[in-house]
């Protein structure tokens, strides 16, 4: 089961997705769930969500067909990103391996959803797209140990994190600017509950993330090959600030690909989803 927002009958609607049966509006379940994704994240456990969708009769579902999925939601409290978190990506940039996680924030003005356009800003001539595993929080998380970190996670989702790389290369202090143009954070099409992810993969480390462009894989790697695993990232940052329900932690990319006008950038995570966005030069 997955949690998503889709455009149904001309309006943004929170839905459950059953791969075998289709989609169902959360507000129209026999036991209705909150009618928004943030409402579900903040009040319904992932296990309860999956159970409610599974219990719904077949007649409640409509085929996915050509349904347009949107960003699951557009106003998280914070988006926290991680840089240089795979050895191979650090090697690409000749950046060395950090001793501690390198992180940055992105504003919610950067958010777009599946099939929305990544606009290349006029200030940059070298923009990259970076496929990443996104961690979505369901509960407030502060000062937690690594062993307990996943207790606060609701689910995971595909992410495309964009960077104006030429701006960043001029000076590492320009990281925030290089990451914060509109359209520089795409996520969706759906959030997969954590317990289903762990049942399928065993551990987050078994998940494979691929950055692709124009239908061709560019770089793939398993989460197990991160320098800092998701559990450590959560614990480390929770000792700096609290994560709250709906916050997103983007865990780093196996490889960035340069994108140009007319390209299609993709994040592919088998068993989780595929996120694709067209690219346009403004």
C-alpha positions in Angstrom: 0.0 0.0 0.0 1.1 3.6 -0.6 0.0 7.0 0.4 -0.3 9.7 -2.3 -2.1 12.8 -3.6 -3.7 12.5 -7.0 -5.8 14.8 -9.2 -9.2 13.3 -9.3 -12.2 15.0 -10.8 -10.1 18.2 -11.1 -9.1 18.4 -7.5 -6.1 17.3 -5.4 -7.2 14.3 -3.4 -5.4 12.2 -0.8 -5.5 8.5 -1.9 -4.4 5.1 -0.9 -2.7 3.0 -3.7 -3.1 -0.7 -3.8 -0.9 -2.0 -6.7 -3.2 -4.8 -7.3 -6.5 -3.0 -7.1 -6.0 0.7 -7.9 -6.6 3.9 -5.9 -9.2 4.8 -3.3 -10.0 8.2 -1.8 -9.1 8.3 1.9 -12.1 10.4 2.8 -14.5 7.8 1.3 -13.2 4.7 3.1 -15.8 2.8 5.2 -13.6 4.0 8.1 -12.5 7.3 6.7 -8.9 8.5 7.1 -7.8 12.2 7.3 -8.4 13.8 3.8 -4.8 15.0 3.5 -1.4 13.3 3.4 0.0 15.5 6.3 -3.1 14.6 8.3 -2.4 10.9 7.8 1.3 11.3 8.7 0.5 13.1 11.9 -2.3 10.9 13.2 -2.3 7.4 11.7 0.4 4.8 12.0 1.7 3.3 8.8 0.5 -0.1 9.9 -3.0 1.2 10.5 -3.0 3.0 7.2 -2.1 -0.2 5.3 -4.7 -2.2 7.2 -7.5 0.2 6.4 -6.6 0.2 2.7 -6.3 -3.6 2.6 -9.7 -4.0 4.3 -11.6 -1.8 1.8 -13.8 -3.8 -0.7 -12.7 -4.0 -4.3 -15.6 -1.9 -5.4 -14.1 1.1 -3.6 -11.1 1.3 -5.9 -10.7 2.9 -9.3 -8.1 1.9 -11.8 -4.9 3.9 -11.7 -5.0 4.3 -15.5 -3.6 7.7 -16.5 -4.2 9.3 -13.1 -2.0 12.3 -12.5 -0.1 12.0 -9.2 1.0 15.2 -7.6 3.6 15.9 -4.9 2.3 14.1 -1.9 2.2 17.5 0.0 3.8 20.9 -0.5 4.4 22.4 3.0 6.7 20.2 5.1 8.1 21.9 8.1 11.6 21.3 6.7 13.4 19.5 3.9 16.9 18.4 5.1 19.3 17.2 2.5 22.6 15.3 2.8 25.6 15.8 0.5 28.4 13.4 -0.6 26.8 10.3 1.1 28.0 7.6 -1.3 31.7 6.9 -1.7 31.5 6.9 -5.5 29.7 10.3 -5.7 32.4 11.8 -3.5 35.0 10.4 -5.8 33.2 12.0 -8.8 33.7 15.4 -7.3 37.1 14.7 -5.9 35.7 15.9 -2.6 37.1 13.4 -0.2 35.0 11.6 2.4 33.4 13.7 5.2 34.0 12.7 8.8 30.5 13.7 9.7 27.3 14.1 7.6 27.3 17.2 5.4 23.8 18.7 5.3 21.7 21.6 4.0 18.1 22.9 4.0 15.7 23.5 1.1 12.6 25.7 1.2 9.2 24.3 0.3 9.1 26.7 -2.7 11.4 24.2 -4.4 8.8 21.4 -4.3 7.3 20.0 -7.5 5.7 16.6 -8.1 5.8 13.9 -10.8 5.8 15.1 -14.4 6.1 18.8 -13.3 8.9 20.8 -15.0 12.3 21.4 -13.6 13.1 24.9 -14.8 16.8 25.6 -15.3 17.6 29.0 -13.8 19.4 31.7 -16.0 22.0 32.1 -13.3 23.4 28.6 -13.9 24.7 26.8 -17.0 25.3 23.5 -15.2 22.4 22.0 -13.2 22.4 18.4 -12.0 19.6 16.1 -11.0 20.3 13.7 -8.1 18.1 10.6 -7.4 17.7 10.0 -3.7 15.8 8.0 -1.1 13.6 10.3 0.9 12.7 9.6 4.5 9.3 10.9 5.6 8.7 11.4 9.4 5.5 10.5 11.2 6.4 11.6 14.7 8.6 14.1 16.5 12.1 12.9 16.8 14.6 14.5 19.1 17.9 13.2 20.7 17.3 9.6 19.5 19.8 6.8 19.4 20.6 5.2 16.0 18.9 1.9 17.1 15.6 3.7 17.7 15.8 6.1 14.7 13.4 4.3 12.4 10.7 4.3 15.1 9.9 7.8 14.0 9.8 7.2 10.3 6.4 6.9 8.5 7.7 5.8 5.1 10.0 6.5 2.2 9.6 8.0 -1.3 11.7 8.8 -4.4 13.3 12.2 -4.6 15.0 14.3 -7.3 17.3 16.9 -5.7 18.6 19.5 -8.1 21.8 21.5 -7.8 23.2 24.5 -9.7 26.6 22.9 -9.7 28.6 25.7 -11.3 27.4 28.1 -8.5 28.4 25.6 -5.8 31.8 25.1 -7.4 32.6 28.8 -7.2 32.4 28.6 -3.4 31.2 25.9 -1.0 29.5 28.6 1.0 27.0 29.0 -1.9 25.5 25.6 -1.2 22.1 26.9 0.1 21.8 29.2 -3.0 22.7 26.4 -5.4 20.0 24.1 -3.9 17.1 26.5 -3.6 15.8 27.5 -7.0 12.1 26.7 -7.7 11.7 23.2 -9.0 14.8 21.9 -7.3 13.1 19.3 -5.1 10.7 16.8 -6.7 9.2 14.0 -4.7 6.5 11.3 -5.2 4.6 9.8 -6.7 3.8 8.0 -3.4 5.0 7.3 0.1 5.5 3.6 0.9 5.0 2.8 4.6 8.1 1.8 6.4 6.9 -1.6 7.7 6.1 -2.6 4.1 9.5 -1.5 3.0 11.2 -3.5 5.7 9.0 -6.6 5.0 10.0 -6.4 1.3 13.7 -5.6 1.6 14.7 -6.7 5.1 16.7 -3.5 5.7 16.9 -0.1 4.1 20.4 -1.0 3.1 19.0 -3.4 0.5 17.2 -0.6 -1.4 18.8 0.4 -4.7 18.6 4.0 -6.0 19.2 4.9 -9.6 19.7 8.3 -11.2 18.5 8.2 -14.9 18.2 10.6 -17.8 16.2 10.1 -21.0 15.4 6.6 -20.1 19.0 5.5 -19.5 20.5 4.7 -16.1 23.3 7.0 -15.1 24.4 5.8 -11.7 23.0 3.2 -9.3 23.9 2.1 -5.8 22.5 0.4 -2.8 21.7 2.3 0.4 24.1 -0.1 2.2 26.9 1.7 0.4 26.1 5.1 2.0 28.9 6.6 4.0 26.3 7.4 6.7 23.3 5.1 6.8 19.7 6.6 7.2 19.5 5.5 10.9 22.8 7.4 11.7 21.6 10.5 9.7 18.4 10.6 11.7 20.1 10.1 15.0 22.9 12.6 14.2 20.6 15.4 13.1 18.0 14.8 15.9 20.7 15.8 18.3 20.9 19.2 16.5 17.1 19.8 16.1 13.8 18.0 16.2 12.3 16.3 13.2 8.5 16.6 13.2 5.7 14.8 11.3 5.9 15.5 7.6 9.6 16.6 7.7 11.6 15.1 4.8 15.2 13.9 5.0 16.8 13.3 1.6 19.6 10.9 2.1 22.1 11.6 -0.7 22.6 10.5 -4.2 24.6 7.6 -5.8 25.4 10.0 -8.7 24.4 13.4 -10.2 23.6 13.8 -13.9 23.8 17.1 -15.8 20.4 18.0 -17.2 19.6 20.2 -20.2 16.5 21.6 -21.9 14.3 18.8 -23.2 15.7 16.1 -20.9 13.7 13.8 -18.6 15.3 13.3 -15.2 14.4 10.2 -13.2 14.7 8.7 -9.8 14.2 4.9 -9.9 13.8 2.9 -6.7 12.5 -0.7 -7.5 9.8 -1.7 -5.1 9.3 2.0 -4.0 8.5 3.9 -7.2 9.8 5.9 -10.2 9.8 9.7 -10.3 10.2 11.5 -13.6 10.4 15.2 -14.5 10.9 17.1 -17.8 13.5 19.8 -17.9 13.2 23.2 -19.5 15.6 26.1 -19.9 13.8 29.3 -18.9 
